[in-house]
Amino acid sequence: MLRKISILAVLLPILILTACKTPKEAAEDTQNIQQESTDTVEESQVTDEVVVEEEGEINSYFTGLPCTKEQQQHRPLAVMLNNIKEGCPQSGTAQASLIYECPVEGRITRLMGIFEDYENVEKIGSIRSCRDYFVFFANEYDCIYCHFGQATPYVGDYLNSDGVDNISGAVSGIERPATNTFYRVTERKAPHNVYINIDGLLTDIEKFGYRTTIREDYTPKFNFIKDGEDPYKDEQSATVLYPGGKETGKANGFSKVQSRFEYNPEDHRYYRFQYGDKHIDELTGEQLAFDNVVFQYCYGEVRDNHDYLAFGCHGDNGYKVQVFTQGKMKEGTWVRTLDEVPASYLDADGNPIPLTPGKTWVCIIWNDYAEDVVIE
């Protein structure tokens, strides 16, 4: 409307003048003015398009890969995944943007997958129980947190509080269970047969009134390498990674599952192995592969005679971090000062350590067992 008024303001005095001219002259003048006005509008429209293009590429906070604004602002889902041999292979792991692997009681590991586009994953599971340190790691990404069971003495109050947007099965210790989310399959034995029904999950998220967009003050955890940069060119080669060492049966958690990553220089990805074989996704039948692997060293302790563990997920204690990407390793330290702020990975000069855009696997290394780690 404003643009039309402006054009009329220009036309009016000229039309008055053209009234004194011959009909032919007036028609020619009016045609010229209308053409100039149209040109002005078209130039304005072109300018508007250029401004939109200059906003730049939108990338995922979690992978650094191009996405839409809506996808970037979509709140992710953190899911506890079974990693005992009887519960493998898992389903949906290939579609996780990140996977955390942490030691648990029995000195094996449990996984937590972080999914951005979880609505379109055919099947996720099998689902296992929560430990408080997994919740703290999930909070780094502003996740809705999904699990089936928990170590109630250590995390029950937190899960039932407003501090966690919690999706849990109807188990003891949970005050508000998600009654639509989970189902059991018949081809596996309990407790290794619980999976997520995506439609039911969405129903429960809506029922609980959980936010589905990432919070406005969210601080992205990762920095990603930009095109043309090569910050790892002078770093140490690292092509085979053993977070628990090469021997089996050690008490570090990773050893018993025989966790290993091998770098493939053809596609620049780290391929995952465990239990003496390729680690595959049941849905695809393909081996899991990641663009980055992170070893984050943390303080750990045994809580009780059930071997429940605790890990320090916050602090500025100079604990080591090793980032592996493109067949190289960059070392530094990590710091996390607040629960709602993710940990930062910093090099020796205090600068953020960049990752290759893509998927990342994070191993939480119990610092007492740091000497077990083997890097080749």
GUVOTOR-964681 format. One record per residue (C-alpha): residue in three letters; x negated, y negated, z negated. Coordinates in steps of 0.02 Angstrom, whole numbers, plus 50000, padded with zeros to 5 digits. Last residue first. Example, Ala and Ser with C-alpha at 12.3 -4.5 7.8 and 13.67 -1.06 7.14 Angstrom:
# GUVOTOR-964681
SER493165005349643
ALA493855022549610
# end
This chain:
# GUVOTOR-964681
GLU476055229649163
ILE476965223849007
VAL477125235348855
VAL478075230448697
ASP477695241148544
GLU476645227248467
ALA478195216448446
TYR478965229148327
ASP479135217848175
ASN479765204248294
TRP481325214048335
ILE481475210448522
ILE483135203948587
CYS483125208848771
VAL483965196548890
TRP484475201749066
THR484765187549191
LYS485735185749354
GLY485335173049489
PRO484415156649512
THR482595159549465
LEU482265153749288
PRO481415138049223
ILE480455136749058
PRO480975120448975
ASN479495109148931
GLY478715109048758
ASP476925109048823
ALA476645127348778
ASP478245132248869
LEU480005130648798
TYR481515142148802
SER482985132848725
ALA484285141748619
PRO486085136948648
VAL486985123248550
GLU488615127448459
ASP487715136448317
LEU486455122548292
THR484555121448289
ARG484015134048420
VAL482175135248468
TRP481205147148580
THR479345149148610
GLY478265150848765
GLU477645163548890
LYS477825163749079
MET477775180349168
LYS477685184549354
GLY478505197049472
GLN479715184049539
THR480405181549363
PHE479935186749188
VAL480205175049041
GLN479295179048878
VAL479885171148716
LYS478925169948554
TYR479525164248385
GLY478875147048336
ASN480015145548186
ASP481275133148252
GLY482865141648198
HIS484395151348250
CYS484805169248302
GLY483875177848160
PHE484305196148174
ALA485225207648053
LEU485325226548055
TYR486515239647987
ASP485465254747937
HIS486895262747839
ASN485775261147685
ASP485935242347693
ARG485425226247781
VAL483865231147879
GLU482915215747940
GLY482495205848096
TYR481605189748144
CYS481765187048330
TYR480755189048490
GLN481655184548652
PHE481085195348799
VAL481915188148955
VAL482195196649123
ASN482615186749278
ASP483295190649452
PHE484195206149392
ALA484565223449461
LEU485765237049405
GLN485675252949508
GLU487135256649622
GLY488575268849598
THR489735254249625
LEU491065257149493
GLU489975267549376
ASP488645254049370
ILE486915261749369
HIS485395262649256
LYS484145273149353
ASP483435288049259
GLY482425293049107
TYR483725287648980
GLN483585269949046
PHE483065260749203
ARG483425243049265
TYR482795235349426
TYR481955218249421
ARG482255207749577
HIS481165199249706
ASP482065207449855
GLU480535215349935
PRO479385212949785
ASN480395225549681
TYR480015223349496
GLU480295237849378
PHE481235236349213
ARG481245249249073
SER482295254648923
GLN481935272348865
VAL483555273148763
LYS482585278848610
SER481195266148640
PHE482335251048652
GLY482895251648470
ASN481225247448388
ALA481135263348283
LYS480065273748402
GLY480775289848473
THR480155288148651
GLU478445281848703
LYS478215269348845
GLY478525253748742
GLY480145246748673
PRO480335231748788
TYR479455241148929
LEU479205229749079
VAL478435234249247
THR477995220349371
ALA477185206649267
SER475835196249352
GLN475145182049247
GLU475575164249299
ASP474755153449432
LYS476205153949557
TYR477555153349423
PRO478105135249443
ASP478455137449629
GLU479635123549683
GLY480275121549861
ASP482085125049817
LYS482425121649633
ILE481975133249490
PHE483345134349360
ASN483525127149185
PHE484555137649067
LYS485615135048912
PRO486905122848978
THR487545110848842
TYR489445111048826
ASP490185094148774
GLU491765096148879
ARG492145113748820
ILE492225127348952
THR493945130149022
THR495055144648968
ARG495505138248793
TYR496325151548687
GLY498175149848652
PHE498275166648563
LYS499665172648678
GLU498765165848832
ILE497175175348792
ASP498245190548749
THR499135190448917
LEU497485187949010
LEU496775203148921
GLY498315213348964
ASP498095209249148
ILE496255213749136
ASN496535230549049
ILE494885232848959
TYR494155250048922
VAL494005261948774
ASN493345279548809
HIS491715281248711
PRO492505282748539
ALA493285294448588
LYS492955307448724
ARG492865303248907
GLU493945308549055
THR495555303848965
VAL495395285048975
ARG495875273648832
TYR496695256448843
PHE496315239048780
THR496965221348807
ASN498815221448764
THR498815222248573
ALA497455209448541
PRO497305211048353
ARG497605196748230
GLU497005201048054
ILE495575212348105
GLY494785221847960
SER495425239048008
VAL495665241048195
ALA496965234648319
GLY495725230448457
SER494875213748461
ILE494905197848566
ASN494165183748463
ASP494055165248496
VAL492775163248357
GLY492555148848234
ASP494405148348190
SER494095162548067
ASN494565180948079
LEU492955185248172
TYR491915175948043
ASP492745184647896
GLY492445201747976
VAL490615198948022
TYR489525206547887
PRO490685217447784
THR491745221447940
ALA490405229248048
GLN491555228148199
GLY492865237048304
PHE493355235548486
HIS492565219948562
CYS492915203948662
TYR492245186348627
ILE492895171248724
CYS491265163048769
ASP490525145748739
TYR488865151548815
GLU487755150148661
ASN489225156648559
ALA488945173848636
PHE487235174548552
PHE488015171048382
VAL489365184048414
PHE488025196948459
TYR487135192948296
ASP488725196948198
ARG488875214748258
CYS490395220048358
SER491065236948410
ARG491145246048575
ILE491985244448744
SER491715257048885
GLY491915246848980
ILE492545234449110
LYS493615239549260
GLU494135231049422
VAL493245214649387
ASN494225200349466
GLU494855191749308
TYR493095192749237
ASP492415179449354
GLU491155172249230
PHE490675188149138
ILE489425189348996
GLY488965207348958
MET488435212648783
LEU487435228548768
ARG487025240048624
THR485325247448588
ILE484705262748494
ARG483915262748324
GLY485295272448235
GLU485955255448182
VAL485875242248320
PRO484505235248433
CYS484995221648557
GLU485255220848745
TYR486065205248815
ILE486775205248991
LEU487045189949099
SER488085185849253
ALA489045202049234
GLN489695209449397
ALA488505224249401
THR489025228549223
GLY490815231949276
SER490885250149222
GLN489625258249105
PRO488685274049146
CYS488565279049009
GLY489555281448849
GLU488805298248803
LYS487075290648822
ILE487405277148694
ASN487525260148777
ASN489315255048740
LEU489745237548796
MET490295222548693
VAL491095209648808
ALA490785190848819
LEU492045181548928
PRO491645165349018
ARG492585148649018
HIS492925142049193
GLN492145124849217
GLN490895130449347
GLN492215140649438
GLU493365125549449
LYS491955114549511
THR491605127149648
CYS490055137949649
PRO488235137749703
LEU487045148749601
GLY486175142549443
THR486645158949358
PHE487425153449193
TYR487875135149216
SER488505139349391
ASN488045126649524
ILE488895111749605
GLU487955104149753
GLY487835085349763
GLU488995070649731
GLU488305062749891
GLU489525072549998
VAL491005064149913
VAL490245046849942
VAL490005050950127
GLU491845055450144
ASP492385038750067
THR491265029250190
VAL492075038350335
GLN493795033350271
SER493255015150253
GLU492575015250431
GLU494235022350493
VAL495195008650401
THR494074995050474
ASP494235002250650
THR496125002250631
SER496084983950580
GLU494994979650729
GLN496194988850846
GLN497684979750770
ILE496794963050795
ASN496404966850977
GLN498204972251013
THR498894956450932
ASP497754945451036
GLU498234954251200
ALA500104953051159
ALA499944934451119
GLU499054930951282
LYS500394940051384
PRO501834931651292
THR501054914451324
LYS500304905951174
CYS501114894851041
ALA501764910150947
THR499984916450946
LEU499554904250808
ILE500914910850694
LEU500364928650731
ILE498604923850682
PRO499174917150515
LEU500124933250478
LEU498894946450541
VAL497564944750406
ALA498794945050263
LEU499684959450351
ILE498084969450351
SER497814966250165
ILE499614971350126
LYS499364987750220
ARG497754991550123
LEU498604987949957
MET500005000050000
# end
